[in-house]
Amino acid sequence: MTGQNVGVTTQVMRGPESWGYIYTMLGFTLTIESTVIGMMTPVVFPWNIVLFVIVAPITIWAFIESGWVQTS
């Protein structure tokens, strides 16, 4: 048994229904984030938009590309 390489490869394939659910949850999450950022009292006009522009791509990445959300 010495000298044999053993490896495991995994791949998650998502169907259209699963992606539809992920996109729906992404929309709800972005809506909640924008509401919370808009309601934060110390953050005023230009800075609340800047904060959302920073947070939104991170959220989109977490839902679309990250394995944190897409575990089976």
Distance bins in CASP14 RR format, pairs under 12 A and 6 or more apart:
PFRMAT RR
TARGET T0000
AUTHOR 0000-0000-0000
RMODE 2
METHOD distances of the structure
MODEL  1
10 67 0 0 0 0 0 1 0 0 0 0 0
10 70 0 0 0 0 0 1 0 0 0 0 0
10 71 0 0 0 0 0 1 0 0 0 0 0
10 72 0 0 0 0 1 0 0 0 0 0 0
11 70 0 0 0 0 0 1 0 0 0 0 0
11 72 0 0 0 0 0 1 0 0 0 0 0
12 18 0 0 0 0 1 0 0 0 0 0 0
12 19 0 0 0 0 0 1 0 0 0 0 0
12 22 0 0 0 0 0 1 0 0 0 0 0
12 67 0 0 0 0 1 0 0 0 0 0 0
12 69 0 0 0 0 0 1 0 0 0 0 0
12 70 1 0 0 1 0 0 0 0 0 0 0
12 71 1 0 0 1 0 0 0 0 0 0 0
12 72 1 0 1 0 0 0 0 0 0 0 0
13 19 0 0 0 0 0 1 0 0 0 0 0
13 70 0 0 0 0 0 1 0 0 0 0 0
13 72 0 0 0 0 1 0 0 0 0 0 0
14 20 0 0 0 0 1 0 0 0 0 0 0
14 21 0 0 0 0 1 0 0 0 0 0 0
14 22 1 0 0 1 0 0 0 0 0 0 0
14 23 0 0 0 0 0 1 0 0 0 0 0
14 63 0 0 0 0 0 1 0 0 0 0 0
14 64 0 0 0 0 0 1 0 0 0 0 0
14 67 0 0 0 0 0 1 0 0 0 0 0
14 69 0 0 0 0 0 1 0 0 0 0 0
14 70 1 0 0 1 0 0 0 0 0 0 0
14 71 0 0 0 0 0 1 0 0 0 0 0
14 72 0 0 0 0 1 0 0 0 0 0 0
15 21 0 0 0 0 1 0 0 0 0 0 0
15 22 0 0 0 0 0 1 0 0 0 0 0
15 70 0 0 0 0 0 1 0 0 0 0 0
15 72 0 0 0 0 0 1 0 0 0 0 0
16 22 0 0 0 0 0 1 0 0 0 0 0
16 23 0 0 0 0 0 1 0 0 0 0 0
17 23 0 0 0 0 0 1 0 0 0 0 0
17 24 0 0 0 0 0 1 0 0 0 0 0
18 24 0 0 0 0 0 1 0 0 0 0 0
18 25 0 0 0 0 0 1 0 0 0 0 0
18 69 0 0 0 0 0 1 0 0 0 0 0
18 70 0 0 0 0 1 0 0 0 0 0 0
18 71 0 0 0 0 0 1 0 0 0 0 0
18 72 0 0 0 0 1 0 0 0 0 0 0
19 25 0 0 0 0 0 1 0 0 0 0 0
19 26 0 0 0 0 0 1 0 0 0 0 0
19 63 0 0 0 0 0 1 0 0 0 0 0
19 64 0 0 0 0 1 0 0 0 0 0 0
19 69 0 0 0 0 0 1 0 0 0 0 0
19 70 0 0 0 0 1 0 0 0 0 0 0
20 26 0 0 0 0 1 0 0 0 0 0 0
20 27 0 0 0 0 0 1 0 0 0 0 0
20 63 0 0 0 0 0 1 0 0 0 0 0
20 64 0 0 0 0 0 1 0 0 0 0 0
21 27 0 0 0 0 0 1 0 0 0 0 0
21 28 0 0 0 0 0 1 0 0 0 0 0
21 63 0 0 0 0 0 1 0 0 0 0 0
21 69 0 0 0 0 0 1 0 0 0 0 0
21 70 0 0 0 0 0 1 0 0 0 0 0
22 28 0 0 0 0 0 1 0 0 0 0 0
22 29 0 0 0 0 0 1 0 0 0 0 0
22 60 0 0 0 0 0 1 0 0 0 0 0
22 62 0 0 0 0 0 1 0 0 0 0 0
22 63 1 0 1 0 0 0 0 0 0 0 0
22 64 1 0 0 1 0 0 0 0 0 0 0
22 65 0 0 0 0 0 1 0 0 0 0 0
22 66 0 0 0 0 0 1 0 0 0 0 0
22 67 0 0 0 0 0 1 0 0 0 0 0
22 69 1 0 0 1 0 0 0 0 0 0 0
22 70 1 0 0 1 0 0 0 0 0 0 0
22 71 0 0 0 0 0 1 0 0 0 0 0
23 29 0 0 0 0 0 1 0 0 0 0 0
23 30 0 0 0 0 0 1 0 0 0 0 0
23 60 0 0 0 0 0 1 0 0 0 0 0
23 63 1 0 0 1 0 0 0 0 0 0 0
23 64 0 0 0 0 1 0 0 0 0 0 0
23 69 0 0 0 0 0 1 0 0 0 0 0
24 30 0 0 0 0 0 1 0 0 0 0 0
24 31 0 0 0 0 0 1 0 0 0 0 0
24 63 0 0 0 0 0 1 0 0 0 0 0
25 31 0 0 0 0 0 1 0 0 0 0 0
25 32 0 0 0 0 0 1 0 0 0 0 0
25 59 0 0 0 0 0 1 0 0 0 0 0
25 60 0 0 0 0 0 1 0 0 0 0 0
25 62 0 0 0 0 0 1 0 0 0 0 0
25 63 1 0 0 1 0 0 0 0 0 0 0
25 64 0 0 0 0 0 1 0 0 0 0 0
25 69 0 0 0 0 1 0 0 0 0 0 0
25 70 0 0 0 0 0 1 0 0 0 0 0
26 32 0 0 0 0 0 1 0 0 0 0 0
26 33 0 0 0 0 0 1 0 0 0 0 0
26 56 0 0 0 0 0 1 0 0 0 0 0
26 57 0 0 0 0 0 1 0 0 0 0 0
26 59 1 0 0 1 0 0 0 0 0 0 0
26 60 1 0 0 1 0 0 0 0 0 0 0
26 61 0 0 0 0 0 1 0 0 0 0 0
26 62 0 0 0 0 1 0 0 0 0 0 0
26 63 1 0 1 0 0 0 0 0 0 0 0
26 64 1 0 0 1 0 0 0 0 0 0 0
26 65 0 0 0 0 0 1 0 0 0 0 0
26 66 0 0 0 0 0 1 0 0 0 0 0
26 69 0 0 0 0 1 0 0 0 0 0 0
26 70 0 0 0 0 0 1 0 0 0 0 0
27 33 0 0 0 0 1 0 0 0 0 0 0
27 34 0 0 0 0 1 0 0 0 0 0 0
27 35 0 0 0 0 0 1 0 0 0 0 0
27 56 0 0 0 0 0 1 0 0 0 0 0
27 59 0 0 0 0 1 0 0 0 0 0 0
27 60 0 0 0 0 1 0 0 0 0 0 0
27 63 0 0 0 0 1 0 0 0 0 0 0
27 64 0 0 0 0 0 1 0 0 0 0 0
28 34 0 0 0 0 0 1 0 0 0 0 0
28 35 0 0 0 0 0 1 0 0 0 0 0
28 59 0 0 0 0 0 1 0 0 0 0 0
28 63 0 0 0 0 0 1 0 0 0 0 0
29 35 0 0 0 0 0 1 0 0 0 0 0
29 36 0 0 0 0 0 1 0 0 0 0 0
29 55 0 0 0 0 0 1 0 0 0 0 0
29 56 0 0 0 0 1 0 0 0 0 0 0
29 58 0 0 0 0 0 1 0 0 0 0 0
29 59 1 0 1 0 0 0 0 0 0 0 0
29 60 0 0 0 0 1 0 0 0 0 0 0
29 62 0 0 0 0 1 0 0 0 0 0 0
29 63 1 0 0 1 0 0 0 0 0 0 0
29 64 0 0 0 0 0 1 0 0 0 0 0
29 69 0 0 0 0 1 0 0 0 0 0 0
30 36 0 0 0 0 0 1 0 0 0 0 0
30 37 0 0 0 0 0 1 0 0 0 0 0
30 52 0 0 0 0 1 0 0 0 0 0 0
30 53 0 0 0 0 0 1 0 0 0 0 0
30 55 0 0 0 0 1 0 0 0 0 0 0
30 56 1 0 0 1 0 0 0 0 0 0 0
30 57 0 0 0 0 0 1 0 0 0 0 0
30 58 0 0 0 0 0 1 0 0 0 0 0
30 59 1 0 0 1 0 0 0 0 0 0 0
30 60 1 0 0 1 0 0 0 0 0 0 0
30 62 0 0 0 0 0 1 0 0 0 0 0
30 63 0 0 0 0 1 0 0 0 0 0 0
31 37 0 0 0 0 0 1 0 0 0 0 0
31 38 0 0 0 0 0 1 0 0 0 0 0
31 52 0 0 0 0 0 1 0 0 0 0 0
31 56 0 0 0 0 0 1 0 0 0 0 0
31 59 0 0 0 0 0 1 0 0 0 0 0
32 38 0 0 0 0 0 1 0 0 0 0 0
32 39 0 0 0 0 0 1 0 0 0 0 0
32 52 0 0 0 0 0 1 0 0 0 0 0
32 55 0 0 0 0 0 1 0 0 0 0 0
32 56 0 0 0 0 0 1 0 0 0 0 0
32 59 0 0 0 0 1 0 0 0 0 0 0
33 39 0 0 0 0 0 1 0 0 0 0 0
33 40 0 0 0 0 0 1 0 0 0 0 0
33 48 0 0 0 0 0 1 0 0 0 0 0
33 51 0 0 0 0 1 0 0 0 0 0 0
33 52 1 0 0 1 0 0 0 0 0 0 0
33 53 0 0 0 0 0 1 0 0 0 0 0
33 54 0 0 0 0 0 1 0 0 0 0 0
33 55 1 0 1 0 0 0 0 0 0 0 0
33 56 1 0 0 1 0 0 0 0 0 0 0
33 57 0 0 0 0 0 1 0 0 0 0 0
33 58 0 0 0 0 1 0 0 0 0 0 0
33 59 1 0 0 1 0 0 0 0 0 0 0
33 60 0 0 0 0 0 1 0 0 0 0 0
33 62 0 0 0 0 0 1 0 0 0 0 0
33 63 0 0 0 0 0 1 0 0 0 0 0
34 40 0 0 0 0 0 1 0 0 0 0 0
34 43 0 0 0 0 0 1 0 0 0 0 0
34 48 0 0 0 0 1 0 0 0 0 0 0
34 49 0 0 0 0 1 0 0 0 0 0 0
34 51 0 0 0 0 1 0 0 0 0 0 0
34 52 1 0 1 0 0 0 0 0 0 0 0
34 53 0 0 0 0 0 1 0 0 0 0 0
34 55 0 0 0 0 1 0 0 0 0 0 0
34 56 1 0 0 1 0 0 0 0 0 0 0
34 59 0 0 0 0 0 1 0 0 0 0 0
35 48 0 0 0 0 0 1 0 0 0 0 0
35 52 0 0 0 0 0 1 0 0 0 0 0
36 43 0 0 0 0 0 1 0 0 0 0 0
36 48 0 0 0 0 0 1 0 0 0 0 0
36 51 0 0 0 0 0 1 0 0 0 0 0
36 52 0 0 0 0 1 0 0 0 0 0 0
36 55 0 0 0 0 1 0 0 0 0 0 0
36 59 0 0 0 0 0 1 0 0 0 0 0
37 43 1 0 0 1 0 0 0 0 0 0 0
37 44 0 0 0 0 0 1 0 0 0 0 0
37 45 0 0 0 0 0 1 0 0 0 0 0
37 47 0 0 0 0 1 0 0 0 0 0 0
37 48 1 0 1 0 0 0 0 0 0 0 0
37 49 0 0 0 0 1 0 0 0 0 0 0
37 50 0 0 0 0 1 0 0 0 0 0 0
37 51 1 0 1 0 0 0 0 0 0 0 0
37 52 1 0 1 0 0 0 0 0 0 0 0
37 53 0 0 0 0 0 1 0 0 0 0 0
37 54 0 0 0 0 1 0 0 0 0 0 0
37 55 1 0 0 1 0 0 0 0 0 0 0
37 56 0 0 0 0 1 0 0 0 0 0 0
37 59 0 0 0 0 0 1 0 0 0 0 0
38 44 0 0 0 0 1 0 0 0 0 0 0
38 45 0 0 0 0 1 0 0 0 0 0 0
38 47 0 0 0 0 0 1 0 0 0 0 0
38 48 1 0 1 0 0 0 0 0 0 0 0
38 49 0 0 0 0 1 0 0 0 0 0 0
38 50 0 0 0 0 0 1 0 0 0 0 0
38 51 0 0 0 0 1 0 0 0 0 0 0
38 52 1 0 0 1 0 0 0 0 0 0 0
38 55 0 0 0 0 0 1 0 0 0 0 0
39 48 0 0 0 0 1 0 0 0 0 0 0
40 47 0 0 0 0 1 0 0 0 0 0 0
40 48 1 0 0 1 0 0 0 0 0 0 0
40 51 0 0 0 0 1 0 0 0 0 0 0
40 52 0 0 0 0 0 1 0 0 0 0 0
40 55 0 0 0 0 0 1 0 0 0 0 0
41 47 0 0 0 0 0 1 0 0 0 0 0
41 48 0 0 0 0 0 1 0 0 0 0 0
42 48 0 0 0 0 1 0 0 0 0 0 0
42 51 0 0 0 0 0 1 0 0 0 0 0
43 49 0 0 0 0 1 0 0 0 0 0 0
43 50 0 0 0 0 1 0 0 0 0 0 0
43 51 1 0 0 1 0 0 0 0 0 0 0
43 52 0 0 0 0 1 0 0 0 0 0 0
43 54 0 0 0 0 0 1 0 0 0 0 0
43 55 0 0 0 0 0 1 0 0 0 0 0
44 50 0 0 0 0 0 1 0 0 0 0 0
44 51 0 0 0 0 0 1 0 0 0 0 0
45 51 0 0 0 0 0 1 0 0 0 0 0
45 52 0 0 0 0 0 1 0 0 0 0 0
46 52 0 0 0 0 0 1 0 0 0 0 0
46 53 0 0 0 0 0 1 0 0 0 0 0
47 53 0 0 0 0 0 1 0 0 0 0 0
47 54 0 0 0 0 0 1 0 0 0 0 0
48 54 0 0 0 0 0 1 0 0 0 0 0
48 55 0 0 0 0 0 1 0 0 0 0 0
49 55 0 0 0 0 0 1 0 0 0 0 0
49 56 0 0 0 0 0 1 0 0 0 0 0
50 56 0 0 0 0 0 1 0 0 0 0 0
51 57 0 0 0 0 0 1 0 0 0 0 0
51 58 0 0 0 0 0 1 0 0 0 0 0
52 58 0 0 0 0 0 1 0 0 0 0 0
52 59 0 0 0 0 1 0 0 0 0 0 0
52 60 0 0 0 0 0 1 0 0 0 0 0
53 59 0 0 0 0 0 1 0 0 0 0 0
53 60 0 0 0 0 0 1 0 0 0 0 0
54 60 0 0 0 0 0 1 0 0 0 0 0
54 61 0 0 0 0 0 1 0 0 0 0 0
55 61 0 0 0 0 0 1 0 0 0 0 0
55 62 0 0 0 0 0 1 0 0 0 0 0
56 62 0 0 0 0 0 1 0 0 0 0 0
56 63 0 0 0 0 0 1 0 0 0 0 0
57 63 0 0 0 0 0 1 0 0 0 0 0
57 64 0 0 0 0 0 1 0 0 0 0 0
57 65 0 0 0 0 0 1 0 0 0 0 0
58 64 0 0 0 0 0 1 0 0 0 0 0
58 65 0 0 0 0 0 1 0 0 0 0 0
58 66 0 0 0 0 1 0 0 0 0 0 0
58 68 0 0 0 0 0 1 0 0 0 0 0
59 65 0 0 0 0 0 1 0 0 0 0 0
59 66 0 0 0 0 0 1 0 0 0 0 0
59 68 0 0 0 0 0 1 0 0 0 0 0
59 69 0 0 0 0 1 0 0 0 0 0 0
60 66 0 0 0 0 1 0 0 0 0 0 0
60 69 0 0 0 0 0 1 0 0 0 0 0
61 67 0 0 0 0 0 1 0 0 0 0 0
61 68 0 0 0 0 1 0 0 0 0 0 0
61 69 0 0 0 0 1 0 0 0 0 0 0
61 70 0 0 0 0 0 1 0 0 0 0 0
62 68 1 0 0 1 0 0 0 0 0 0 0
62 69 1 0 1 0 0 0 0 0 0 0 0
62 70 0 0 0 0 1 0 0 0 0 0 0
63 69 1 0 1 0 0 0 0 0 0 0 0
63 70 0 0 0 0 1 0 0 0 0 0 0
64 70 0 0 0 0 1 0 0 0 0 0 0
END
